[in-house]
Every structure is written in C-alpha cells, then in structure tokens.
Amino acid sequence: MQPVTMYTTAVCPYCIRAKQLLSSKGVSGINEIRIDLDPTEREKMMSITGRRTVPQIFIGDTHVGGFDDLAALNSAGKLDPLLAG
C-alpha cells in the first residue's frame, strides 16, 4: 500500500472525513503534518500544492487534493488502484 501524507489542522471536519474514508480503505497509518502547529509547514504545503485549505492529501507521490477530490476518486473507482500503487 502506498504511504499517505495529509496536511491537516486540529479542528478540521474535512480532515476527519478524509481519515475515515482512508481508514475504510485499509489505510492504517497516515503521516499527518499539522500546519496549525508549524507555520513553515503551511508555507511548504502552499508552495507544493498551490492551495491554502486543508486537508491536502498525498498518496505516494501523487497530490490528490482535498477531501472532495479524495471522495471523487473513490466514487470513480480510482482510489483503490492509487492506494495499491
């Protein structure tokens, strides 16, 4: 299974929903990067993704986007193959 990295904050309902969806797919460990605790990580996230909102989700080296993007991938049947690598 591909590693999953998620830029997140402490109070983020979309982050919680993304974690729930990934957990339902068998993802047991998510590398969470808390941008509310480290402003340099927020700047890094913005420079990599071009986005300011959380979550920002990476599966392996692929930037998925936010929760809506993750859910759309799942609905299209493309999330499982991406997670499998």
PyMOL Python script that loads the backbone (N, CA, C, O; Angstrom):
from pymol import cmd

cmd.read_pdbstr("""\
ATOM      1  N   MET A   1       0.841  -1.183   0.000  1.00  0.00           N
ATOM      2  CA  MET A   1       0.000   0.000   0.000  1.00  0.00           C
ATOM      3  C   MET A   1       0.883   1.242   0.000  1.00  0.00           C
ATOM      4  O   MET A   1       1.902   1.301   0.688  1.00  0.00           O
ATOM      5  N   GLN A   2       0.474   2.223  -0.779  1.00  0.00           N
ATOM      6  CA  GLN A   2       1.218   3.483  -0.873  1.00  0.00           C
ATOM      7  C   GLN A   2       1.141   4.253   0.454  1.00  0.00           C
ATOM      8  O   GLN A   2       0.120   4.193   1.140  1.00  0.00           O
ATOM      9  N   PRO A   3       2.198   4.967   0.816  1.00  0.00           N
ATOM     10  CA  PRO A   3       2.129   5.815   2.009  1.00  0.00           C
ATOM     11  C   PRO A   3       1.203   7.011   1.759  1.00  0.00           C
ATOM     12  O   PRO A   3       1.113   7.529   0.646  1.00  0.00           O
ATOM     13  N   VAL A   4       0.527   7.425   2.817  1.00  0.00           N
ATOM     14  CA  VAL A   4      -0.401   8.558   2.725  1.00  0.00           C
ATOM     15  C   VAL A   4       0.094   9.665   3.641  1.00  0.00           C
ATOM     16  O   VAL A   4       0.382   9.436   4.816  1.00  0.00           O
ATOM     17  N   THR A   5       0.188  10.873   3.086  1.00  0.00           N
ATOM     18  CA  THR A   5       0.556  12.059   3.844  1.00  0.00           C
ATOM     19  C   THR A   5      -0.580  13.056   3.738  1.00  0.00           C
ATOM     20  O   THR A   5      -1.125  13.284   2.658  1.00  0.00           O
ATOM     21  N   MET A   6      -0.933  13.654   4.879  1.00  0.00           N
ATOM     22  CA  MET A   6      -2.036  14.612   4.890  1.00  0.00           C
ATOM     23  C   MET A   6      -1.638  15.850   5.692  1.00  0.00           C
ATOM     24  O   MET A   6      -1.280  15.761   6.866  1.00  0.00           O
ATOM     25  N   TYR A   7      -1.709  16.998   5.032  1.00  0.00           N
ATOM     26  CA  TYR A   7      -1.562  18.271   5.737  1.00  0.00           C
ATOM     27  C   TYR A   7      -2.900  18.556   6.388  1.00  0.00           C
ATOM     28  O   TYR A   7      -3.941  18.494   5.733  1.00  0.00           O
ATOM     29  N   THR A   8      -2.878  18.870   7.689  1.00  0.00           N
ATOM     30  CA  THR A   8      -4.110  18.976   8.454  1.00  0.00           C
ATOM     31  C   THR A   8      -3.986  20.021   9.566  1.00  0.00           C
ATOM     32  O   THR A   8      -2.914  20.576   9.807  1.00  0.00           O
ATOM     33  N   THR A   9      -5.105  20.268  10.226  1.00  0.00           N
ATOM     34  CA  THR A   9      -5.138  21.093  11.432  1.00  0.00           C
ATOM     35  C   THR A   9      -5.923  20.340  12.504  1.00  0.00           C
ATOM     36  O   THR A   9      -6.536  19.309  12.226  1.00  0.00           O
ATOM     37  N   ALA A  10      -5.899  20.861  13.724  1.00  0.00           N
ATOM     38  CA  ALA A  10      -6.575  20.191  14.833  1.00  0.00           C
ATOM     39  C   ALA A  10      -8.090  20.177  14.647  1.00  0.00           C
ATOM     40  O   ALA A  10      -8.739  19.166  14.917  1.00  0.00           O
ATOM     41  N   VAL A  11      -8.649  21.278  14.195  1.00  0.00           N
ATOM     42  CA  VAL A  11     -10.093  21.386  14.056  1.00  0.00           C
ATOM     43  C   VAL A  11     -10.430  21.493  12.571  1.00  0.00           C
ATOM     44  O   VAL A  11     -10.452  22.580  11.995  1.00  0.00           O
ATOM     45  N   CYS A  12     -10.692  20.336  11.970  1.00  0.00           N
ATOM     46  CA  CYS A  12     -10.939  20.305  10.534  1.00  0.00           C
ATOM     47  C   CYS A  12     -11.870  19.139  10.218  1.00  0.00           C
ATOM     48  O   CYS A  12     -11.421  17.994  10.152  1.00  0.00           O
ATOM     49  N   PRO A  13     -13.159  19.412  10.023  1.00  0.00           N
ATOM     50  CA  PRO A  13     -14.099  18.314   9.758  1.00  0.00           C
ATOM     51  C   PRO A  13     -13.785  17.553   8.475  1.00  0.00           C
ATOM     52  O   PRO A  13     -14.020  16.346   8.406  1.00  0.00           O
ATOM     53  N   TYR A  14     -13.263  18.229   7.464  1.00  0.00           N
ATOM     54  CA  TYR A  14     -12.928  17.539   6.219  1.00  0.00           C
ATOM     55  C   TYR A  14     -11.724  16.622   6.397  1.00  0.00           C
ATOM     56  O   TYR A  14     -11.621  15.592   5.731  1.00  0.00           O
ATOM     57  N   CYS A  15     -10.816  16.992   7.293  1.00  0.00           N
ATOM     58  CA  CYS A  15      -9.673  16.133   7.611  1.00  0.00           C
ATOM     59  C   CYS A  15     -10.165  14.851   8.282  1.00  0.00           C
ATOM     60  O   CYS A  15      -9.688  13.758   7.974  1.00  0.00           O
ATOM     61  N   ILE A  16     -11.111  14.991   9.187  1.00  0.00           N
ATOM     62  CA  ILE A  16     -11.675  13.832   9.878  1.00  0.00           C
ATOM     63  C   ILE A  16     -12.372  12.912   8.880  1.00  0.00           C
ATOM     64  O   ILE A  16     -12.207  11.694   8.936  1.00  0.00           O
ATOM     65  N   ARG A  17     -13.143  13.489   7.974  1.00  0.00           N
ATOM     66  CA  ARG A  17     -13.842  12.679   6.971  1.00  0.00           C
ATOM     67  C   ARG A  17     -12.852  11.984   6.038  1.00  0.00           C
ATOM     68  O   ARG A  17     -13.069  10.836   5.652  1.00  0.00           O
ATOM     69  N   ALA A  18     -11.777  12.666   5.677  1.00  0.00           N
ATOM     70  CA  ALA A  18     -10.757  12.055   4.822  1.00  0.00           C
ATOM     71  C   ALA A  18     -10.103  10.879   5.537  1.00  0.00           C
ATOM     72  O   ALA A  18      -9.883   9.828   4.936  1.00  0.00           O
ATOM     73  N   LYS A  19      -9.789  11.057   6.832  1.00  0.00           N
ATOM     74  CA  LYS A  19      -9.187   9.962   7.596  1.00  0.00           C
ATOM     75  C   LYS A  19     -10.144   8.779   7.693  1.00  0.00           C
ATOM     76  O   LYS A  19      -9.719   7.627   7.615  1.00  0.00           O
ATOM     77  N   GLN A  20     -11.440   9.062   7.865  1.00  0.00           N
ATOM     78  CA  GLN A  20     -12.422   7.983   7.942  1.00  0.00           C
ATOM     79  C   GLN A  20     -12.506   7.217   6.625  1.00  0.00           C
ATOM     80  O   GLN A  20     -12.558   5.987   6.623  1.00  0.00           O
ATOM     81  N   LEU A  21     -12.520   7.935   5.514  1.00  0.00           N
ATOM     82  CA  LEU A  21     -12.583   7.279   4.207  1.00  0.00           C
ATOM     83  C   LEU A  21     -11.338   6.430   3.961  1.00  0.00           C
ATOM     84  O   LEU A  21     -11.432   5.291   3.504  1.00  0.00           O
ATOM     85  N   LEU A  22     -10.178   6.995   4.267  1.00  0.00           N
ATOM     86  CA  LEU A  22      -8.933   6.247   4.073  1.00  0.00           C
ATOM     87  C   LEU A  22      -8.878   5.026   4.985  1.00  0.00           C
ATOM     88  O   LEU A  22      -8.410   3.964   4.575  1.00  0.00           O
ATOM     89  N   SER A  23      -9.346   5.171   6.205  1.00  0.00           N
ATOM     90  CA  SER A  23      -9.381   4.043   7.130  1.00  0.00           C
ATOM     91  C   SER A  23     -10.289   2.935   6.604  1.00  0.00           C
ATOM     92  O   SER A  23      -9.968   1.754   6.741  1.00  0.00           O
ATOM     93  N   SER A  24     -11.416   3.307   6.006  1.00  0.00           N
ATOM     94  CA  SER A  24     -12.333   2.308   5.450  1.00  0.00           C
ATOM     95  C   SER A  24     -11.706   1.558   4.271  1.00  0.00           C
ATOM     96  O   SER A  24     -12.154   0.473   3.903  1.00  0.00           O
ATOM     97  N   LYS A  25     -10.670   2.150   3.692  1.00  0.00           N
ATOM     98  CA  LYS A  25      -9.948   1.522   2.586  1.00  0.00           C
ATOM     99  C   LYS A  25      -8.742   0.720   3.071  1.00  0.00           C
ATOM    100  O   LYS A  25      -7.979   0.192   2.263  1.00  0.00           O
ATOM    101  N   GLY A  26      -8.574   0.631   4.383  1.00  0.00           N
ATOM    102  CA  GLY A  26      -7.490  -0.168   4.935  1.00  0.00           C
ATOM    103  C   GLY A  26      -6.214   0.591   5.222  1.00  0.00           C
ATOM    104  O   GLY A  26      -5.201  -0.019   5.562  1.00  0.00           O
ATOM    105  N   VAL A  27      -6.239   1.907   5.095  1.00  0.00           N
ATOM    106  CA  VAL A  27      -5.051   2.714   5.403  1.00  0.00           C
ATOM    107  C   VAL A  27      -4.941   2.819   6.923  1.00  0.00           C
ATOM    108  O   VAL A  27      -5.826   3.370   7.579  1.00  0.00           O
ATOM    109  N   SER A  28      -3.868   2.296   7.468  1.00  0.00           N
ATOM    110  CA  SER A  28      -3.729   2.274   8.926  1.00  0.00           C
ATOM    111  C   SER A  28      -2.854   3.401   9.458  1.00  0.00           C
ATOM    112  O   SER A  28      -3.025   3.834  10.598  1.00  0.00           O
ATOM    113  N   GLY A  29      -1.930   3.874   8.653  1.00  0.00           N
ATOM    114  CA  GLY A  29      -1.038   4.931   9.121  1.00  0.00           C
ATOM    115  C   GLY A  29      -1.000   6.093   8.154  1.00  0.00           C
ATOM    116  O   GLY A  29      -0.653   5.936   6.983  1.00  0.00           O
ATOM    117  N   ILE A  30      -1.358   7.255   8.653  1.00  0.00           N
ATOM    118  CA  ILE A  30      -1.308   8.473   7.838  1.00  0.00           C
ATOM    119  C   ILE A  30      -0.257   9.378   8.452  1.00  0.00           C
ATOM    120  O   ILE A  30      -0.284   9.652   9.652  1.00  0.00           O
ATOM    121  N   ASN A  31       0.665   9.838   7.627  1.00  0.00           N
ATOM    122  CA  ASN A  31       1.651  10.814   8.084  1.00  0.00           C
ATOM    123  C   ASN A  31       0.965  12.176   8.088  1.00  0.00           C
ATOM    124  O   ASN A  31       0.823  12.816   7.046  1.00  0.00           O
ATOM    125  N   GLU A  32       0.541  12.611   9.279  1.00  0.00           N
ATOM    126  CA  GLU A  32      -0.152  13.895   9.400  1.00  0.00           C
ATOM    127  C   GLU A  32       0.845  15.003   9.681  1.00  0.00           C
ATOM    128  O   GLU A  32       1.684  14.901  10.576  1.00  0.00           O
ATOM    129  N   ILE A  33       0.734  16.053   8.901  1.00  0.00           N
ATOM    130  CA  ILE A  33       1.568  17.236   9.095  1.00  0.00           C
ATOM    131  C   ILE A  33       0.638  18.356   9.531  1.00  0.00           C
ATOM    132  O   ILE A  33      -0.182  18.839   8.750  1.00  0.00           O
ATOM    133  N   ARG A  34       0.776  18.766  10.790  1.00  0.00           N
ATOM    134  CA  ARG A  34      -0.111  19.771  11.379  1.00  0.00           C
ATOM    135  C   ARG A  34       0.392  21.176  11.045  1.00  0.00           C
ATOM    136  O   ARG A  34       1.370  21.652  11.622  1.00  0.00           O
ATOM    137  N   ILE A  35      -0.286  21.826  10.111  1.00  0.00           N
ATOM    138  CA  ILE A  35       0.153  23.157   9.706  1.00  0.00           C
ATOM    139  C   ILE A  35      -0.251  24.228  10.709  1.00  0.00           C
ATOM    140  O   ILE A  35       0.269  25.343  10.661  1.00  0.00           O
ATOM    141  N   ASP A  36      -1.173  23.907  11.622  1.00  0.00           N
ATOM    142  CA  ASP A  36      -1.540  24.880  12.648  1.00  0.00           C
ATOM    143  C   ASP A  36      -0.481  24.961  13.745  1.00  0.00           C
ATOM    144  O   ASP A  36      -0.437  25.936  14.495  1.00  0.00           O
ATOM    145  N   LEU A  37       0.351  23.964  13.838  1.00  0.00           N
ATOM    146  CA  LEU A  37       1.424  23.958  14.847  1.00  0.00           C
ATOM    147  C   LEU A  37       2.743  24.491  14.313  1.00  0.00           C
ATOM    148  O   LEU A  37       3.619  24.886  15.083  1.00  0.00           O
ATOM    149  N   ASP A  38       2.882  24.502  12.980  1.00  0.00           N
ATOM    150  CA  ASP A  38       4.152  24.902  12.375  1.00  0.00           C
ATOM    151  C   ASP A  38       3.891  25.724  11.116  1.00  0.00           C
ATOM    152  O   ASP A  38       3.604  25.163  10.059  1.00  0.00           O
ATOM    153  N   PRO A  39       3.989  27.053  11.220  1.00  0.00           N
ATOM    154  CA  PRO A  39       3.722  27.922  10.067  1.00  0.00           C
ATOM    155  C   PRO A  39       4.618  27.627   8.861  1.00  0.00           C
ATOM    156  O   PRO A  39       4.209  27.855   7.723  1.00  0.00           O
ATOM    157  N   THR A  40       5.821  27.127   9.091  1.00  0.00           N
ATOM    158  CA  THR A  40       6.694  26.809   7.952  1.00  0.00           C
ATOM    159  C   THR A  40       6.116  25.646   7.147  1.00  0.00           C
ATOM    160  O   THR A  40       6.303  25.580   5.932  1.00  0.00           O
ATOM    161  N   GLU A  41       5.422  24.739   7.813  1.00  0.00           N
ATOM    162  CA  GLU A  41       4.783  23.631   7.097  1.00  0.00           C
ATOM    163  C   GLU A  41       3.621  24.132   6.242  1.00  0.00           C
ATOM    164  O   GLU A  41       3.373  23.603   5.159  1.00  0.00           O
ATOM    165  N   ARG A  42       2.904  25.156   6.729  1.00  0.00           N
ATOM    166  CA  ARG A  42       1.824  25.758   5.919  1.00  0.00           C
ATOM    167  C   ARG A  42       2.403  26.366   4.646  1.00  0.00           C
ATOM    168  O   ARG A  42       1.854  26.185   3.559  1.00  0.00           O
ATOM    169  N   GLU A  43       3.499  27.079   4.786  1.00  0.00           N
ATOM    170  CA  GLU A  43       4.152  27.685   3.618  1.00  0.00           C
ATOM    171  C   GLU A  43       4.624  26.607   2.643  1.00  0.00           C
ATOM    172  O   GLU A  43       4.481  26.750   1.428  1.00  0.00           O
ATOM    173  N   LYS A  44       5.185  25.536   3.185  1.00  0.00           N
ATOM    174  CA  LYS A  44       5.646  24.431   2.354  1.00  0.00           C
ATOM    175  C   LYS A  44       4.466  23.809   1.607  1.00  0.00           C
ATOM    176  O   LYS A  44       4.559  23.559   0.405  1.00  0.00           O
ATOM    177  N   MET A  45       3.358  23.559   2.309  1.00  0.00           N
ATOM    178  CA  MET A  45       2.170  22.992   1.688  1.00  0.00           C
ATOM    179  C   MET A  45       1.669  23.881   0.558  1.00  0.00           C
ATOM    180  O   MET A  45       1.341  23.395  -0.525  1.00  0.00           O
ATOM    181  N   MET A  46       1.612  25.167   0.811  1.00  0.00           N
ATOM    182  CA  MET A  46       1.108  26.107  -0.196  1.00  0.00           C
ATOM    183  C   MET A  46       2.029  26.152  -1.411  1.00  0.00           C
ATOM    184  O   MET A  46       1.554  26.268  -2.541  1.00  0.00           O
ATOM    185  N   SER A  47       3.335  26.063  -1.194  1.00  0.00           N
ATOM    186  CA  SER A  47       4.246  26.111  -2.332  1.00  0.00           C
ATOM    187  C   SER A  47       4.174  24.827  -3.163  1.00  0.00           C
ATOM    188  O   SER A  47       4.340  24.867  -4.382  1.00  0.00           O
ATOM    189  N   ILE A  48       3.928  23.692  -2.510  1.00  0.00           N
ATOM    190  CA  ILE A  48       3.848  22.417  -3.216  1.00  0.00           C
ATOM    191  C   ILE A  48       2.520  22.275  -3.961  1.00  0.00           C
ATOM    192  O   ILE A  48       2.490  21.842  -5.113  1.00  0.00           O
ATOM    193  N   THR A  49       1.419  22.645  -3.292  1.00  0.00           N
ATOM    194  CA  THR A  49       0.090  22.365  -3.836  1.00  0.00           C
ATOM    195  C   THR A  49      -0.568  23.558  -4.528  1.00  0.00           C
ATOM    196  O   THR A  49      -1.446  23.383  -5.373  1.00  0.00           O
ATOM    197  N   GLY A  50      -0.143  24.767  -4.167  1.00  0.00           N
ATOM    198  CA  GLY A  50      -0.813  25.959  -4.675  1.00  0.00           C
ATOM    199  C   GLY A  50      -2.148  26.217  -3.988  1.00  0.00           C
ATOM    200  O   GLY A  50      -2.921  27.065  -4.432  1.00  0.00           O
ATOM    201  N   ARG A  51      -2.421  25.494  -2.911  1.00  0.00           N
ATOM    202  CA  ARG A  51      -3.687  25.618  -2.179  1.00  0.00           C
ATOM    203  C   ARG A  51      -3.425  26.010  -0.739  1.00  0.00           C
ATOM    204  O   ARG A  51      -2.359  25.745  -0.183  1.00  0.00           O
ATOM    205  N   ARG A  52      -4.448  26.663  -0.136  1.00  0.00           N
ATOM    206  CA  ARG A  52      -4.332  27.139   1.239  1.00  0.00           C
ATOM    207  C   ARG A  52      -5.143  26.296   2.221  1.00  0.00           C
ATOM    208  O   ARG A  52      -4.924  26.369   3.430  1.00  0.00           O
ATOM    209  N   THR A  53      -6.076  25.497   1.707  1.00  0.00           N
ATOM    210  CA  THR A  53      -7.012  24.793   2.573  1.00  0.00           C
ATOM    211  C   THR A  53      -6.511  23.398   2.946  1.00  0.00           C
ATOM    212  O   THR A  53      -5.673  22.816   2.258  1.00  0.00           O
ATOM    213  N   VAL A  54      -7.040  22.882   4.040  1.00  0.00           N
ATOM    214  CA  VAL A  54      -6.750  21.517   4.464  1.00  0.00           C
ATOM    215  C   VAL A  54      -8.039  20.711   4.413  1.00  0.00           C
ATOM    216  O   VAL A  54      -9.128  21.273   4.526  1.00  0.00           O
ATOM    217  N   PRO A  55      -7.924  19.412   4.245  1.00  0.00           N
ATOM    218  CA  PRO A  55      -6.686  18.679   4.114  1.00  0.00           C
ATOM    219  C   PRO A  55      -6.102  18.799   2.713  1.00  0.00           C
ATOM    220  O   PRO A  55      -6.818  19.086   1.754  1.00  0.00           O
ATOM    221  N   GLN A  56      -4.818  18.580   2.607  1.00  0.00           N
ATOM    222  CA  GLN A  56      -4.149  18.351   1.327  1.00  0.00           C
ATOM    223  C   GLN A  56      -3.544  16.967   1.449  1.00  0.00           C
ATOM    224  O   GLN A  56      -2.711  16.714   2.319  1.00  0.00           O
ATOM    225  N   ILE A  57      -3.970  16.079   0.573  1.00  0.00           N
ATOM    226  CA  ILE A  57      -3.657  14.659   0.701  1.00  0.00           C
ATOM    227  C   ILE A  57      -2.734  14.212  -0.428  1.00  0.00           C
ATOM    228  O   ILE A  57      -2.938  14.529  -1.600  1.00  0.00           O
ATOM    229  N   PHE A  58      -1.714  13.463  -0.026  1.00  0.00           N
ATOM    230  CA  PHE A  58      -0.798  12.836  -0.980  1.00  0.00           C
ATOM    231  C   PHE A  58      -0.860  11.337  -0.773  1.00  0.00           C
ATOM    232  O   PHE A  58      -0.787  10.852   0.357  1.00  0.00           O
ATOM    233  N   ILE A  59      -0.995  10.602  -1.873  1.00  0.00           N
ATOM    234  CA  ILE A  59      -0.895   9.149  -1.839  1.00  0.00           C
ATOM    235  C   ILE A  59       0.338   8.806  -2.652  1.00  0.00           C
ATOM    236  O   ILE A  59       0.383   9.006  -3.866  1.00  0.00           O
ATOM    237  N   GLY A  60       1.334   8.286  -1.957  1.00  0.00           N
ATOM    238  CA  GLY A  60       2.641   8.134  -2.591  1.00  0.00           C
ATOM    239  C   GLY A  60       3.132   9.517  -2.979  1.00  0.00           C
ATOM    240  O   GLY A  60       3.150  10.426  -2.149  1.00  0.00           O
ATOM    241  N   ASP A  61       3.531   9.683  -4.231  1.00  0.00           N
ATOM    242  CA  ASP A  61       3.990  10.990  -4.718  1.00  0.00           C
ATOM    243  C   ASP A  61       2.879  11.780  -5.397  1.00  0.00           C
ATOM    244  O   ASP A  61       3.117  12.884  -5.888  1.00  0.00           O
ATOM    245  N   THR A  62       1.672  11.229  -5.429  1.00  0.00           N
ATOM    246  CA  THR A  62       0.553  11.864  -6.132  1.00  0.00           C
ATOM    247  C   THR A  62      -0.221  12.788  -5.210  1.00  0.00           C
ATOM    248  O   THR A  62      -0.703  12.368  -4.158  1.00  0.00           O
ATOM    249  N   HIS A  63      -0.340  14.067  -5.613  1.00  0.00           N
ATOM    250  CA  HIS A  63      -1.166  15.011  -4.868  1.00  0.00           C
ATOM    251  C   HIS A  63      -2.618  14.794  -5.276  1.00  0.00           C
ATOM    252  O   HIS A  63      -3.001  15.060  -6.415  1.00  0.00           O
ATOM    253  N   VAL A  64      -3.413  14.312  -4.339  1.00  0.00           N
ATOM    254  CA  VAL A  64      -4.826  14.034  -4.590  1.00  0.00           C
ATOM    255  C   VAL A  64      -5.640  15.313  -4.497  1.00  0.00           C
ATOM    256  O   VAL A  64      -6.544  15.538  -5.302  1.00  0.00           O
ATOM    257  N   GLY A  65      -5.326  16.148  -3.524  1.00  0.00           N
ATOM    258  CA  GLY A  65      -6.093  17.359  -3.267  1.00  0.00           C
ATOM    259  C   GLY A  65      -6.740  17.267  -1.905  1.00  0.00           C
ATOM    260  O   GLY A  65      -6.163  16.720  -0.965  1.00  0.00           O
ATOM    261  N   GLY A  66      -7.955  17.810  -1.803  1.00  0.00           N
ATOM    262  CA  GLY A  66      -8.672  17.807  -0.533  1.00  0.00           C
ATOM    263  C   GLY A  66      -9.642  16.650  -0.417  1.00  0.00           C
ATOM    264  O   GLY A  66      -9.599  15.702  -1.201  1.00  0.00           O
ATOM    265  N   PHE A  67     -10.532  16.740   0.586  1.00  0.00           N
ATOM    266  CA  PHE A  67     -11.479  15.654   0.811  1.00  0.00           C
ATOM    267  C   PHE A  67     -12.403  15.445  -0.377  1.00  0.00           C
ATOM    268  O   PHE A  67     -12.660  14.304  -0.763  1.00  0.00           O
ATOM    269  N   ASP A  68     -12.907  16.524  -0.965  1.00  0.00           N
ATOM    270  CA  ASP A  68     -13.809  16.376  -2.116  1.00  0.00           C
ATOM    271  C   ASP A  68     -13.122  15.643  -3.264  1.00  0.00           C
ATOM    272  O   ASP A  68     -13.741  14.820  -3.938  1.00  0.00           O
ATOM    273  N   ASP A  69     -11.857  15.940  -3.482  1.00  0.00           N
ATOM    274  CA  ASP A  69     -11.087  15.260  -4.533  1.00  0.00           C
ATOM    275  C   ASP A  69     -10.911  13.779  -4.199  1.00  0.00           C
ATOM    276  O   ASP A  69     -11.011  12.917  -5.072  1.00  0.00           O
ATOM    277  N   LEU A  70     -10.648  13.499  -2.923  1.00  0.00           N
ATOM    278  CA  LEU A  70     -10.488  12.115  -2.476  1.00  0.00           C
ATOM    279  C   LEU A  70     -11.788  11.334  -2.666  1.00  0.00           C
ATOM    280  O   LEU A  70     -11.776  10.205  -3.156  1.00  0.00           O
ATOM    281  N   ALA A  71     -12.903  11.942  -2.275  1.00  0.00           N
ATOM    282  CA  ALA A  71     -14.205  11.296  -2.410  1.00  0.00           C
ATOM    283  C   ALA A  71     -14.552  11.073  -3.882  1.00  0.00           C
ATOM    284  O   ALA A  71     -15.135  10.046  -4.231  1.00  0.00           O
ATOM    285  N   ALA A  72     -14.200  12.025  -4.745  1.00  0.00           N
ATOM    286  CA  ALA A  72     -14.464  11.878  -6.180  1.00  0.00           C
ATOM    287  C   ALA A  72     -13.648  10.730  -6.762  1.00  0.00           C
ATOM    288  O   ALA A  72     -14.148   9.966  -7.587  1.00  0.00           O
ATOM    289  N   LEU A  73     -12.388  10.608  -6.333  1.00  0.00           N
ATOM    290  CA  LEU A  73     -11.557   9.480  -6.774  1.00  0.00           C
ATOM    291  C   LEU A  73     -12.196   8.161  -6.362  1.00  0.00           C
ATOM    292  O   LEU A  73     -12.230   7.206  -7.138  1.00  0.00           O
ATOM    293  N   ASN A  74     -12.699   8.118  -5.134  1.00  0.00           N
ATOM    294  CA  ASN A  74     -13.328   6.907  -4.632  1.00  0.00           C
ATOM    295  C   ASN A  74     -14.583   6.579  -5.441  1.00  0.00           C
ATOM    296  O   ASN A  74     -14.793   5.426  -5.820  1.00  0.00           O
ATOM    297  N   SER A  75     -15.406   7.575  -5.703  1.00  0.00           N
ATOM    298  CA  SER A  75     -16.637   7.368  -6.474  1.00  0.00           C
ATOM    299  C   SER A  75     -16.357   6.894  -7.888  1.00  0.00           C
ATOM    300  O   SER A  75     -17.135   6.134  -8.464  1.00  0.00           O
ATOM    301  N   ALA A  76     -15.238   7.347  -8.445  1.00  0.00           N
ATOM    302  CA  ALA A  76     -14.869   6.960  -9.809  1.00  0.00           C
ATOM    303  C   ALA A  76     -14.152   5.608  -9.861  1.00  0.00           C
ATOM    304  O   ALA A  76     -13.802   5.127 -10.938  1.00  0.00           O
ATOM    305  N   GLY A  77     -13.933   4.991  -8.673  1.00  0.00           N
ATOM    306  CA  GLY A  77     -13.261   3.707  -8.639  1.00  0.00           C
ATOM    307  C   GLY A  77     -11.758   3.796  -8.826  1.00  0.00           C
ATOM    308  O   GLY A  77     -11.107   2.800  -9.140  1.00  0.00           O
ATOM    309  N   LYS A  78     -11.203   4.990  -8.632  1.00  0.00           N
ATOM    310  CA  LYS A  78      -9.769   5.176  -8.880  1.00  0.00           C
ATOM    311  C   LYS A  78      -8.927   5.251  -7.594  1.00  0.00           C
ATOM    312  O   LYS A  78      -7.698   5.288  -7.656  1.00  0.00           O
ATOM    313  N   LEU A  79      -9.593   5.272  -6.436  1.00  0.00           N
ATOM    314  CA  LEU A  79      -8.851   5.397  -5.176  1.00  0.00           C
ATOM    315  C   LEU A  79      -8.133   4.098  -4.835  1.00  0.00           C
ATOM    316  O   LEU A  79      -6.954   4.122  -4.483  1.00  0.00           O
ATOM    317  N   ASP A  80      -8.820   2.970  -4.932  1.00  0.00           N
ATOM    318  CA  ASP A  80      -8.196   1.684  -4.584  1.00  0.00           C
ATOM    319  C   ASP A  80      -6.937   1.405  -5.411  1.00  0.00           C
ATOM    320  O   ASP A  80      -5.912   1.031  -4.840  1.00  0.00           O
ATOM    321  N   PRO A  81      -6.982   1.577  -6.753  1.00  0.00           N
ATOM    322  CA  PRO A  81      -5.755   1.347  -7.522  1.00  0.00           C
ATOM    323  C   PRO A  81      -4.617   2.305  -7.142  1.00  0.00           C
ATOM    324  O   PRO A  81      -3.447   1.921  -7.155  1.00  0.00           O
ATOM    325  N   LEU A  82      -4.968   3.555  -6.804  1.00  0.00           N
ATOM    326  CA  LEU A  82      -3.950   4.524  -6.417  1.00  0.00           C
ATOM    327  C   LEU A  82      -3.306   4.101  -5.101  1.00  0.00           C
ATOM    328  O   LEU A  82      -2.085   4.167  -4.956  1.00  0.00           O
ATOM    329  N   LEU A  83      -4.129   3.664  -4.133  1.00  0.00           N
ATOM    330  CA  LEU A  83      -3.599   3.205  -2.859  1.00  0.00           C
ATOM    331  C   LEU A  83      -2.731   1.960  -3.023  1.00  0.00           C
ATOM    332  O   LEU A  83      -1.727   1.796  -2.329  1.00  0.00           O
ATOM    333  N   ALA A  84      -3.125   1.092  -3.942  1.00  0.00           N
ATOM    334  CA  ALA A  84      -2.385  -0.143  -4.153  1.00  0.00           C
ATOM    335  C   ALA A  84      -1.044   0.105  -4.844  1.00  0.00           C
ATOM    336  O   ALA A  84      -0.118  -0.699  -4.735  1.00  0.00           O
ATOM    337  N   GLY A  85      -0.957   1.221  -5.550  1.00  0.00           N
ATOM    338  CA  GLY A  85       0.303   1.542  -6.231  1.00  0.00           C
ATOM    339  C   GLY A  85       0.343   0.893  -7.575  1.00  0.00           C
ATOM    340  O   GLY A  85       1.323   1.044  -8.304  1.00  0.00           O
TER     341      GLY A  85
END
""", "prot")
cmd.dss("prot")
cmd.show_as("cartoon", "prot")
cmd.util.cbc("prot")
cmd.orient("prot")
